[in-house]
């Protein structure tokens, strides 16, 4: 009897992972005006994998979130400003490739929720396409991506 009581008290509720449980965070990025870094500057942007598949589209966005790969130490994404808009006033259909490197660290949440990945030591390399560079500069605000509550990277354009 005492063994059954001890077993039932030592068990944790592990059959359901609450929707409020933090999961692997996405990289949060904000866009700033290159001439005035205190002002956000919205843009239309498509983000693709290196092979130009699986696009994410943002319209008139000043802050975005993008997923990073958890199975490797780098994610390569192509950022296309003003996609398919050849008459845009600024940088029409211009592509820059960003290479995000980091150290992924798995963190155990619970038996029901499994693991989440935290990304440490974030660094970025920008490669402009043949159409020139539309990203003027970037600022890494937080090299550890543990949540989506803060902006990790600012991009000036």
Secondary structure by P-SEA (a helix, b strand, c coil): caaaaaaaaaccccccccccccccccbbbbbbccccccbbbbbbbccccccccbbbbbcccccccccccccccbbbbbbbccccccccccccbbbbbbbbbbbbbbbbccccccbbbbbcbbbbbbbbccccccccccccccccccccccccbbbcc
